Amino acid sequence: MDADLTARIDDVRGRIADLSKTLKRDDLAAQVAAINAEMAAPNFWDDQESAQKTVANLQSVQATLKPLETLVEADGDLEVLVEIAAEDESALDELGTTLEAVESDLAALELKAIMSDPADPADAFLLVQAGEGGTDAADFAEMLMRMYQRWAETRGFKMELLDVSPGEEAGIRNCTLGVKGDYAFGYLKGESGNHRLVRNSPFDSAGRRQTSFAAVDVTPDLGDEIEIDIDWKDQSVIREDTLRASGAGGQHVNKTESAIRLTHLPTNTVVNCQSERSQHQNRDNARKMLAAKLYQLEVEKRDAENAARRGEKSRIGFGGQTIRHYVLNPDQYVKDSRTGWRGNPMGVLDGGVDPLIESYLKWSIGQGDAESGSDG
């Protein structure tokens, strides 16, 4: 067995051991056992709301424990295969195939381990808004909307179009997407910021080069867990407007005022929801979206205050820093301003956002370490 293969195996086995400690495998197993014991009680389903939260908690813990247990078992398989391969070289192919699969699964779980913020496991709301660039910007906003929809599809996440405003000539002015899936917010949170597109404009008769912008804002959908004190009936704080939904949807959308717009007057934060036929359902969704935005504002305020105490600039999110450049003419590349990651823009715009997401999460760990060090 060559030295490179031996080094890879040693590296993987060491990383599995480290990950087991980091994720506290024994504690996770104890949590699962405790929850299962609670669910076995005869009166468990008497309180439906409490029971559903317990089941959701179990699913969340198992989403980490099960792949971790699989890796631990794979570690044992590797050990056995190494022993077999030492005596029979025909086992090397199986060893190599098993190692590649373990490396892939290990990298995915390590990435999840990076997402340690309490909001990371949550579902997410993702807003795309056209910026400077006229019709090209509206078209770019729609390109980004499709990009995230395709990304969610490849990951097996559920994505719902909660609100959309069409552009005047093409594309969209803005849209809000609801993303449901394990660690949806954790994966998407690094997408917040300005996105820049450079290309020969298909809307310019001369085909001249055009630069346009769109902004992305991602907030966690924490449901009822968000501790934001809002009196929804206080009209001095919350203004509610009902309006007809725009876009496709048939006669119902065109004839009834089922869409809801909520404005939080103290912060001038606005959300819209028109995805459901029922005004009541749209109101519930809009309230979740608004609570999520206000929660995120509080988080950003706290981060800015902490950064100010350290004499640093706080991270700029929606409407601020240009985080990514998509260049289609004359060269073709996409580049993240923060991590330096560079690749094929067409693959990314077709939903291949994972390499950018992974590079951001790994980069953010270094940023967190740097910020922690600056406190000392």
KAJOBEL-V728679 format. One record per residue. RES is the residue in three letters. OMEGA is omega in degrees with one decimal (999 if undefined). NEAR is the number of other ideal C-beta (glycine too) atoms within 12 Angstrom. D_CENTER is the distance of its C-alpha to the mean C-alpha in Angstrom with 2 decimals. Layout:
res->RES omega->OMEGA near->NEAR d_center->D_CENTER
res->RES omega->OMEGA near->NEAR d_center->D_CENTER
This chain:
res->MET omega->-174.2 near->24 d_center->40.89
res->ASP omega->-173.5 near->13 d_center->39.94
res->ALA omega->-179.0 near->9 d_center->38.62
res->ASP omega->179.1 near->12 d_center->35.25
res->LEU omega->178.0 near->26 d_center->34.45
res->THR omega->-179.9 near->19 d_center->35.71
res->ALA omega->178.6 near->14 d_center->33.55
res->ARG omega->-179.2 near->24 d_center->30.37
res->ILE omega->179.2 near->35 d_center->31.32
res->ASP omega->180.0 near->20 d_center->32.10
res->ASP omega->-178.3 near->20 d_center->28.81
res->VAL omega->-177.9 near->34 d_center->26.78
res->ARG omega->176.7 near->28 d_center->28.94
res->GLY omega->179.7 near->17 d_center->28.64
res->ARG omega->177.4 near->29 d_center->24.84
res->ILE omega->178.6 near->37 d_center->24.85
res->ALA omega->179.5 near->19 d_center->27.27
res->ASP omega->-178.5 near->20 d_center->25.26
res->LEU omega->177.7 near->35 d_center->22.05
res->SER omega->178.6 near->30 d_center->24.19
res->LYS omega->-178.2 near->17 d_center->25.37
res->THR omega->-177.5 near->20 d_center->22.07
res->LEU omega->177.8 near->32 d_center->20.51
res->LYS omega->-175.4 near->18 d_center->23.96
res->ARG omega->-178.5 near->29 d_center->24.66
res->ASP omega->178.6 near->16 d_center->27.81
res->ASP omega->178.5 near->18 d_center->26.22
res->LEU omega->179.0 near->30 d_center->23.55
res->ALA omega->178.7 near->22 d_center->26.46
res->ALA omega->177.2 near->15 d_center->28.43
res->GLN omega->179.6 near->24 d_center->25.72
res->VAL omega->179.8 near->27 d_center->25.63
res->ALA omega->-179.1 near->18 d_center->29.42
res->ALA omega->-179.5 near->18 d_center->29.65
res->ILE omega->178.2 near->26 d_center->27.32
res->ASN omega->177.3 near->19 d_center->29.24
res->ALA omega->178.3 near->14 d_center->32.46
res->GLU omega->-178.2 near->22 d_center->31.33
res->MET omega->179.8 near->23 d_center->30.41
res->ALA omega->-180.0 near->13 d_center->33.84
res->ALA omega->-175.7 near->16 d_center->35.65
res->PRO omega->-178.1 near->8 d_center->37.65
res->ASN omega->-174.3 near->12 d_center->36.44
res->PHE omega->-174.6 near->20 d_center->32.72
res->TRP omega->178.2 near->16 d_center->31.92
res->ASP omega->176.1 near->10 d_center->34.25
res->ASP omega->-173.5 near->13 d_center->31.44
res->GLN omega->-176.6 near->12 d_center->28.88
res->GLU omega->179.2 near->13 d_center->26.20
res->SER omega->-179.0 near->18 d_center->26.58
res->ALA omega->-179.2 near->19 d_center->26.74
res->GLN omega->176.9 near->17 d_center->23.49
res->LYS omega->178.9 near->20 d_center->21.70
res->THR omega->178.3 near->26 d_center->23.50
res->VAL omega->178.8 near->20 d_center->22.53
res->ALA omega->178.2 near->23 d_center->18.80
res->ASN omega->177.6 near->24 d_center->19.36
res->LEU omega->-179.7 near->26 d_center->21.19
res->GLN omega->179.9 near->21 d_center->18.52
res->SER omega->-179.6 near->25 d_center->15.97
res->VAL omega->-179.0 near->30 d_center->18.64
res->GLN omega->179.3 near->23 d_center->19.70
res->ALA omega->175.3 near->25 d_center->16.29
res->THR omega->-174.9 near->37 d_center->16.93
res->LEU omega->-175.2 near->30 d_center->20.72
res->LYS omega->177.7 near->24 d_center->21.39
res->PRO omega->177.2 near->31 d_center->19.84
res->LEU omega->177.5 near->37 d_center->21.43
res->GLU omega->178.4 near->26 d_center->24.73
res->THR omega->178.9 near->25 d_center->24.54
res->LEU omega->179.1 near->37 d_center->24.28
res->VAL omega->176.2 near->30 d_center->27.17
res->GLU omega->179.5 near->19 d_center->29.21
res->ALA omega->176.7 near->32 d_center->28.45
res->ASP omega->176.6 near->31 d_center->29.73
res->GLY omega->178.5 near->18 d_center->32.96
res->ASP omega->178.9 near->26 d_center->33.15
res->LEU omega->-179.6 near->38 d_center->32.89
res->GLU omega->-179.9 near->23 d_center->35.68
res->VAL omega->-178.6 near->19 d_center->37.89
res->LEU omega->177.5 near->30 d_center->37.26
res->VAL omega->179.4 near->28 d_center->38.13
res->GLU omega->-179.9 near->16 d_center->41.39
res->ILE omega->-177.6 near->20 d_center->42.17
res->ALA omega->178.8 near->25 d_center->41.42
res->ALA omega->-179.0 near->17 d_center->43.74
res->GLU omega->-176.7 near->13 d_center->46.57
res->ASP omega->-175.9 near->15 d_center->45.53
res->GLU omega->178.5 near->15 d_center->43.82
res->SER omega->179.3 near->12 d_center->43.05
res->ALA omega->-177.5 near->23 d_center->40.21
res->LEU omega->179.6 near->22 d_center->38.44
res->ASP omega->178.8 near->16 d_center->36.68
res->GLU omega->178.3 near->20 d_center->35.23
res->LEU omega->179.9 near->32 d_center->34.27
res->GLY omega->179.0 near->24 d_center->32.46
res->THR omega->179.3 near->17 d_center->30.56
res->THR omega->-179.3 near->31 d_center->29.57
res->LEU omega->179.7 near->35 d_center->28.52
res->GLU omega->179.7 near->20 d_center->26.18
res->ALA omega->-179.8 near->21 d_center->24.45
res->VAL omega->178.9 near->35 d_center->24.20
res->GLU omega->179.7 near->25 d_center->22.86
res->SER omega->180.0 near->19 d_center->19.98
res->ASP omega->-179.7 near->28 d_center->19.16
res->LEU omega->179.5 near->34 d_center->19.68
res->ALA omega->-179.5 near->26 d_center->17.33
res->ALA omega->-178.8 near->29 d_center->14.44
res->LEU omega->175.8 near->35 d_center->15.40
res->GLU omega->179.0 near->29 d_center->16.03
res->LEU omega->178.4 near->30 d_center->12.52
res->LYS omega->180.0 near->32 d_center->11.43
res->ALA omega->177.6 near->31 d_center->14.39
res->ILE omega->-175.2 near->32 d_center->13.20
res->MET omega->-174.2 near->35 d_center->10.48
res->SER omega->177.5 near->20 d_center->13.37
res->ASP omega->-178.1 near->22 d_center->12.48
res->PRO omega->-178.4 near->17 d_center->13.51
res->ALA omega->-173.7 near->29 d_center->10.53
res->ASP omega->-178.3 near->29 d_center->7.99
res->PRO omega->-171.4 near->31 d_center->9.08
res->ALA omega->166.7 near->36 d_center->8.75
res->ASP omega->-174.9 near->38 d_center->7.77
res->ALA omega->166.3 near->46 d_center->6.48
res->PHE omega->-178.6 near->49 d_center->8.79
res->LEU omega->179.8 near->48 d_center->8.42
res->LEU omega->173.3 near->45 d_center->11.88
res->VAL omega->-177.0 near->45 d_center->13.60
res->GLN omega->177.3 near->37 d_center->17.11
res->ALA omega->178.6 near->38 d_center->19.98
res->GLY omega->-179.0 near->31 d_center->21.70
res->GLU omega->176.6 near->23 d_center->24.94
res->GLY omega->174.6 near->31 d_center->26.43
res->GLY omega->-177.2 near->24 d_center->27.76
res->THR omega->178.0 near->25 d_center->27.44
res->ASP omega->179.3 near->36 d_center->25.71
res->ALA omega->178.1 near->37 d_center->22.91
res->ALA omega->177.9 near->35 d_center->22.63
res->ASP omega->178.4 near->35 d_center->22.61
res->PHE omega->177.9 near->46 d_center->19.94
res->ALA omega->178.0 near->42 d_center->17.69
res->GLU omega->175.6 near->34 d_center->18.32
res->MET omega->179.2 near->37 d_center->17.67
res->LEU omega->177.1 near->47 d_center->14.12
res->MET omega->179.1 near->40 d_center->13.68
res->ARG omega->179.8 near->27 d_center->15.09
res->MET omega->-179.3 near->39 d_center->13.06
res->TYR omega->176.9 near->44 d_center->9.71
res->GLN omega->-179.9 near->29 d_center->11.88
res->ARG omega->176.8 near->23 d_center->13.32
res->TRP omega->-179.6 near->34 d_center->10.29
res->ALA omega->-179.7 near->30 d_center->9.30
res->GLU omega->-179.3 near->19 d_center->13.03
res->THR omega->179.9 near->20 d_center->13.44
res->ARG omega->-177.1 near->25 d_center->11.03
res->GLY omega->176.2 near->13 d_center->12.88
res->PHE omega->174.8 near->28 d_center->10.25
res->LYS omega->179.6 near->19 d_center->12.04
res->MET omega->-178.1 near->32 d_center->11.38
res->GLU omega->176.5 near->30 d_center->14.04
res->LEU omega->-175.9 near->35 d_center->15.48
res->LEU omega->-177.3 near->39 d_center->16.41
res->ASP omega->175.7 near->39 d_center->18.31
res->VAL omega->175.0 near->35 d_center->19.59
res->SER omega->-177.6 near->30 d_center->22.46
res->PRO omega->173.6 near->23 d_center->24.24
res->GLY omega->-176.9 near->31 d_center->25.62
res->GLU omega->-178.2 near->15 d_center->29.39
res->GLU omega->-178.9 near->18 d_center->30.14
res->ALA omega->175.4 near->23 d_center->27.00
res->GLY omega->-178.7 near->34 d_center->23.23
res->ILE omega->173.0 near->33 d_center->21.52
res->ARG omega->177.4 near->32 d_center->21.80
res->ASN omega->174.2 near->34 d_center->18.44
res->CYS omega->174.1 near->41 d_center->16.16
res->THR omega->-179.7 near->45 d_center->13.70
res->LEU omega->172.2 near->44 d_center->11.38
res->GLY omega->-176.5 near->40 d_center->10.58
res->VAL omega->-179.0 near->39 d_center->7.90
res->LYS omega->179.9 near->27 d_center->9.38
res->GLY omega->-178.4 near->29 d_center->8.88
res->ASP omega->-179.9 near->30 d_center->9.24
res->TYR omega->179.8 near->33 d_center->6.64
res->ALA omega->-179.3 near->38 d_center->3.95
res->PHE omega->179.7 near->37 d_center->3.57
res->GLY omega->179.2 near->33 d_center->4.79
res->TYR omega->-170.0 near->38 d_center->3.39
res->LEU omega->-170.6 near->44 d_center->2.26
res->LYS omega->179.9 near->37 d_center->5.11
res->GLY omega->179.5 near->40 d_center->7.54
res->GLU omega->-178.7 near->41 d_center->7.74
res->SER omega->178.7 near->36 d_center->9.77
res->GLY omega->179.2 near->34 d_center->13.40
res->ASN omega->174.9 near->35 d_center->16.10
res->HIS omega->-173.2 near->46 d_center->16.12
res->ARG omega->178.9 near->33 d_center->19.72
res->LEU omega->175.0 near->40 d_center->21.49
res->VAL omega->-179.5 near->29 d_center->25.02
res->ARG omega->169.5 near->32 d_center->27.10
res->ASN omega->-170.8 near->21 d_center->30.44
res->SER omega->174.0 near->27 d_center->30.01
res->PRO omega->-179.1 near->23 d_center->30.71
res->PHE omega->177.2 near->24 d_center->31.79
res->ASP omega->-176.5 near->18 d_center->34.41
res->SER omega->179.1 near->8 d_center->37.73
res->ALA omega->179.1 near->10 d_center->38.43
res->GLY omega->-177.4 near->13 d_center->35.07
res->ARG omega->180.0 near->15 d_center->34.65
res->ARG omega->-175.4 near->20 d_center->31.72
res->GLN omega->173.4 near->27 d_center->29.22
res->THR omega->-179.9 near->27 d_center->26.41
res->SER omega->-175.3 near->39 d_center->23.86
res->PHE omega->169.2 near->34 d_center->20.74
res->ALA omega->-178.8 near->43 d_center->17.72
res->ALA omega->178.2 near->36 d_center->15.35
res->VAL omega->178.3 near->43 d_center->11.65
res->ASP omega->-178.3 near->39 d_center->10.63
res->VAL omega->177.9 near->41 d_center->7.46
res->THR omega->-179.4 near->42 d_center->8.80
res->PRO omega->173.2 near->40 d_center->8.53
res->ASP omega->-177.2 near->37 d_center->10.72
res->LEU omega->176.1 near->30 d_center->13.14
res->GLY omega->-178.3 near->29 d_center->15.92
res->ASP omega->-176.9 near->18 d_center->19.30
res->GLU omega->-178.0 near->20 d_center->18.25
res->ILE omega->179.9 near->28 d_center->17.81
res->GLU omega->176.8 near->14 d_center->21.07
res->ILE omega->-176.4 near->28 d_center->21.76
res->ASP omega->-178.7 near->12 d_center->25.38
res->ILE omega->171.9 near->25 d_center->25.73
res->ASP omega->-173.2 near->14 d_center->28.94
res->TRP omega->-178.5 near->21 d_center->27.89
res->LYS omega->-178.9 near->11 d_center->31.58
res->ASP omega->-175.2 near->14 d_center->32.43
res->GLN omega->175.1 near->14 d_center->32.92
res->SER omega->179.8 near->11 d_center->33.31
res->VAL omega->-177.0 near->22 d_center->29.66
res->ILE omega->172.1 near->29 d_center->27.97
res->ARG omega->179.1 near->23 d_center->29.18
res->GLU omega->176.3 near->28 d_center->28.43
res->ASP omega->173.3 near->22 d_center->29.30
res->THR omega->-177.4 near->21 d_center->29.63
res->LEU omega->178.3 near->22 d_center->29.70
res->ARG omega->178.8 near->22 d_center->29.90
res->ALA omega->178.5 near->34 d_center->26.76
res->SER omega->176.8 near->25 d_center->26.61
res->GLY omega->-176.7 near->23 d_center->26.09
res->ALA omega->178.2 near->14 d_center->26.88
res->GLY omega->175.4 near->20 d_center->27.63
res->GLY omega->-174.8 near->12 d_center->31.35
res->GLN omega->-177.3 near->11 d_center->34.07
res->HIS omega->-179.2 near->18 d_center->32.27
res->VAL omega->-174.7 near->22 d_center->29.66
res->ASN omega->-170.5 near->16 d_center->32.52
res->LYS omega->-177.8 near->12 d_center->34.93
res->THR omega->179.0 near->20 d_center->33.11
res->GLU omega->-177.2 near->22 d_center->31.32
res->SER omega->-179.5 near->31 d_center->28.40
res->ALA omega->-178.1 near->37 d_center->25.67
res->ILE omega->171.6 near->38 d_center->24.92
res->ARG omega->176.5 near->32 d_center->24.29
res->LEU omega->177.5 near->37 d_center->23.96
res->THR omega->173.7 near->23 d_center->24.83
res->HIS omega->-168.9 near->31 d_center->24.71
res->LEU omega->-178.6 near->19 d_center->27.92
res->PRO omega->-178.7 near->16 d_center->27.91
res->THR omega->-176.3 near->22 d_center->24.75
res->ASN omega->177.0 near->15 d_center->25.03
res->THR omega->-174.2 near->31 d_center->21.46
res->VAL omega->172.4 near->27 d_center->21.36
res->VAL omega->177.4 near->39 d_center->19.27
res->ASN omega->173.2 near->39 d_center->20.39
res->CYS omega->-178.9 near->40 d_center->20.02
res->GLN omega->-171.1 near->40 d_center->22.18
res->SER omega->-174.8 near->35 d_center->20.53
res->GLU omega->175.0 near->26 d_center->23.08
res->ARG omega->-176.2 near->19 d_center->26.86
res->SER omega->176.0 near->19 d_center->27.49
res->GLN omega->179.6 near->26 d_center->27.57
res->HIS omega->179.0 near->15 d_center->27.07
res->GLN omega->177.2 near->20 d_center->23.77
res->ASN omega->178.3 near->36 d_center->22.54
res->ARG omega->179.5 near->29 d_center->23.73
res->ASP omega->179.3 near->22 d_center->21.87
res->ASN omega->180.0 near->35 d_center->18.54
res->ALA omega->178.5 near->42 d_center->19.40
res->ARG omega->176.1 near->31 d_center->20.27
res->LYS omega->-178.7 near->38 d_center->16.95
res->MET omega->-179.1 near->44 d_center->15.25
res->LEU omega->177.9 near->40 d_center->17.91
res->ALA omega->178.9 near->33 d_center->17.76
res->ALA omega->-180.0 near->42 d_center->14.04
res->LYS omega->179.6 near->40 d_center->15.00
res->LEU omega->175.1 near->34 d_center->18.06
res->TYR omega->-178.7 near->33 d_center->16.35
res->GLN omega->176.5 near->36 d_center->14.15
res->LEU omega->178.4 near->25 d_center->17.48
res->GLU omega->178.5 near->24 d_center->19.11
res->VAL omega->-179.4 near->30 d_center->16.66
res->GLU omega->177.4 near->26 d_center->17.14
res->LYS omega->179.1 near->17 d_center->20.84
res->ARG omega->-179.8 near->16 d_center->21.11
res->ASP omega->179.4 near->24 d_center->19.49
res->ALA omega->178.9 near->20 d_center->21.86
res->GLU omega->178.2 near->14 d_center->24.78
res->ASN omega->179.4 near->21 d_center->24.14
res->ALA omega->179.4 near->21 d_center->23.93
res->ALA omega->179.3 near->13 d_center->27.10
res->ARG omega->179.4 near->14 d_center->28.91
res->ARG omega->-179.0 near->18 d_center->28.22
res->GLY omega->-178.9 near->11 d_center->29.30
res->GLU omega->172.5 near->18 d_center->26.05
res->LYS omega->176.7 near->14 d_center->23.99
res->SER omega->178.3 near->21 d_center->20.83
res->ARG omega->-178.3 near->26 d_center->17.58
res->ILE omega->-177.8 near->21 d_center->17.51
res->GLY omega->-172.8 near->29 d_center->14.52
res->PHE omega->176.0 near->32 d_center->14.83
res->GLY omega->-176.6 near->21 d_center->18.15
res->GLY omega->-174.8 near->21 d_center->19.09
res->GLN omega->172.4 near->24 d_center->18.55
res->THR omega->-173.0 near->29 d_center->18.26
res->ILE omega->-173.2 near->37 d_center->15.53
res->ARG omega->-179.0 near->41 d_center->16.09
res->HIS omega->176.4 near->33 d_center->19.23
res->TYR omega->-176.7 near->39 d_center->19.79
res->VAL omega->-178.0 near->27 d_center->23.54
res->LEU omega->178.5 near->29 d_center->25.30
res->ASN omega->-6.2 near->20 d_center->28.89
res->PRO omega->175.1 near->10 d_center->31.04
res->ASP omega->176.5 near->16 d_center->28.88
res->GLN omega->175.8 near->21 d_center->25.69
res->TYR omega->169.5 near->23 d_center->22.73
res->VAL omega->-177.1 near->37 d_center->19.24
res->LYS omega->175.7 near->27 d_center->18.88
res->ASP omega->-175.5 near->34 d_center->16.39
res->SER omega->-174.8 near->25 d_center->18.55
res->ARG omega->-173.0 near->26 d_center->17.17
res->THR omega->-176.5 near->25 d_center->17.19
res->GLY omega->179.8 near->18 d_center->19.81
res->TRP omega->-177.5 near->27 d_center->18.10
res->ARG omega->-178.2 near->21 d_center->20.04
res->GLY omega->-176.2 near->26 d_center->20.21
res->ASN omega->-175.9 near->20 d_center->21.02
res->PRO omega->-176.8 near->32 d_center->19.60
res->MET omega->176.9 near->18 d_center->20.52
res->GLY omega->178.8 near->21 d_center->18.56
res->VAL omega->-178.6 near->37 d_center->15.36
res->LEU omega->176.2 near->33 d_center->16.13
res->ASP omega->175.6 near->21 d_center->16.78
res->GLY omega->-178.3 near->26 d_center->13.24
res->GLY omega->-174.9 near->23 d_center->13.65
res->VAL omega->-173.4 near->39 d_center->10.68
res->ASP omega->179.6 near->28 d_center->10.35
res->PRO omega->177.7 near->24 d_center->13.18
res->LEU omega->178.8 near->39 d_center->11.79
res->ILE omega->-178.9 near->38 d_center->8.51
res->GLU omega->-179.4 near->27 d_center->11.02
res->SER omega->178.4 near->29 d_center->13.53
res->TYR omega->-178.0 near->35 d_center->11.54
res->LEU omega->178.6 near->36 d_center->10.76
res->LYS omega->177.3 near->26 d_center->14.44
res->TRP omega->-176.7 near->23 d_center->15.64
res->SER omega->176.7 near->28 d_center->14.15
res->ILE omega->176.9 near->23 d_center->16.22
res->GLY omega->177.5 near->17 d_center->19.24
res->GLN omega->178.8 near->22 d_center->18.63
res->GLY omega->178.8 near->21 d_center->18.46
res->ASP omega->-179.6 near->15 d_center->21.63
res->ALA omega->-179.6 near->16 d_center->23.30
res->GLU omega->179.0 near->22 d_center->22.69
res->SER omega->-179.8 near->13 d_center->24.00
res->GLY omega->-178.1 near->12 d_center->26.95
res->SER omega->178.7 near->15 d_center->27.79
res->ASP omega->-172.5 near->14 d_center->28.40
res->GLY omega->999 near->8 d_center->31.18
